Amino acid sequence: MKIINLLPQDAQKEVTFEFLFGRLFMFWTWLTLSLLVFLGLAVGTRIYLMRSNSQTDDQIAQNMAILNSADYKGLQDKVLALNNSVKEINNLKSHHYYWSNALIALANLTPTTVQLNQIILDRETGRVDIAGQAKTREDVIALWTSIIKSGFFHGINFPLSNLERATTANFTFTFFVNNDKINSP
């Protein structure tokens, strides 16, 4: 559909300019209002963030005052002392030998006719020296055999002097405890 304009040429240009002016005026008005709203939001956000930052700084200052107080220093010293104690206990535990397992195994291996008079344990080497008496030579050999078959001990030194007497035999053994048996509970 074609629009017919019966106004003179100058009036037609004037109407077109008025229309364009109205459009440009509306465009710049909305643009200005949008910028003012954006500026207002930016200023409002900045004020909010400054207040929030100020409150956070106040809370940090209060917490720092609490952390620097004498009560907290005492608590901090107690925590450090407790941490050191835990480290020492863990260190002792890692170097601890559980001789009980080896001694129980030795007691179970010892026949009832054998009496142990002396047991010497060397922690560094895992060496065990035992001395005692047995009713017979066979009892000494039975103890020696039990120790050899046991998984707790190795490197048994059995002197021939242990077999000199047939009855009421005195004996001494030297052997070593397996480290994997005494290093864990």
Buried (B, 14 or more C-beta within 10 A) or exposed (E): EEEEEEEEEEEEEEEEEEEEEEEEEEEEEEEEEEEEEEEEEEEEEEEEEEEEEEEEEEEEEEEEEEEEEEEEEEEEEEEEEEEEEEEEEEEEEEEEBEBEBBBEBBEEBBBEBBEBEEBEBEEEEBBBBBBBBBBBBBBBBBBBEBBEEBEBBEEBEBEEEBBEBEEEBBBBBBBBBBEEBBBEE
